[in-house]
Amino acid sequence: MLPVLLAFASTFFFAGQSLCGKQGLAEESTPFTCTVVNISANAVFLWIAALLWESPELLRTSYVWLFAGLGILVPGLARHLFFIGMHHLGPSRASVLGGVTPLLSSFAAIVFFGEPFRLQTSLGTIAIVVGIILISFERDARLTFEKRHLLFPLGSAALWAVRDNFARLGLKATQSPLTAAAVSVSSAALLFLALSLCSSPSTRIALNRRSFGYFALSGWFGALAYMLTYFAFSLGNVIRAGPAIYSTGLATILLSLLFLRKLEIITPRVLAAGLVILAGVALISLD
């Protein structure tokens, strides 16, 4: 029960991360800037928590390299892809599409770890595909995104699926979720800070006082969510916690309706897609 509660709590912090990120992007900033500030704030928060509550045992094992490598992909590249998608689609649509992660995680487990393909995986796959179609063919004169923008949160979900499978191995061996999360976000932060030194327009920092405040708050929300997710993984009952972890889309829709009415258009089809994808996640996660 505890992993489910932790996972469910994390969804609202993930949603808060998205909403604050969207507010910062509205202040004449860029997804790359959002990624740099968000992940750097993650690193500071998680290292403080790790040093206060855990021993540095993980840092003396070879698993530190596993988490450092995973951090380049997740949260690094995965979060950047998500923020690009969020910039074009809005937090709710990007978060709903992120709900396909359990499906991709199940397929990765089948391919890499030889887990059996189950009937509920097939049914869940159908539900998730239906949810994606609902968003893909959304019709509203106020919407301006293109279908190719859907690929960004879907690509982010694929990277999270890879992380889910390999992170469990390291967490079961070390039982240091905070340190593992801190190592992961630190490697990602160092990579994106290094990229920001390049002269490319796509990696240029566009920051002002208001956008920095929103992005930093987004990073702190993300750190809390990331910490709760790693605790859920470390308790070893992630399959049952999965539906709660990946119900972030619904939490984001709810908070967007309350706080982002001027920045995001929520249609009944988006809500329907969120419910259908969550139903698919629940089927896939059945033990």
NORTA-V955318 format. One record per run of one state. SS is the DSSP state (alpha for helix, beta for strand, coil for the rest). FROM is the first residue (numbers start at 1). TO is the last residue. If there is no record, write none. Layout:
ss:SS from:FROM to:TO
ss:SS from:FROM to:TO
//
This chain:
ss:coil from:1 to:1
ss:alpha from:2 to:25
ss:coil from:26 to:30
ss:alpha from:31 to:53
ss:coil from:54 to:55
ss:alpha from:56 to:60
ss:coil from:61 to:62
ss:alpha from:63 to:89
ss:coil from:90 to:90
ss:alpha from:91 to:113
ss:coil from:114 to:118
ss:alpha from:119 to:136
ss:coil from:137 to:146
ss:alpha from:147 to:174
ss:coil from:175 to:176
ss:alpha from:177 to:195
ss:coil from:196 to:200
ss:alpha from:201 to:203
ss:coil from:204 to:208
ss:alpha from:209 to:234
ss:coil from:235 to:237
ss:alpha from:238 to:245
ss:coil from:246 to:247
ss:alpha from:248 to:259
ss:coil from:260 to:267
ss:alpha from:268 to:285
ss:coil from:286 to:287
//
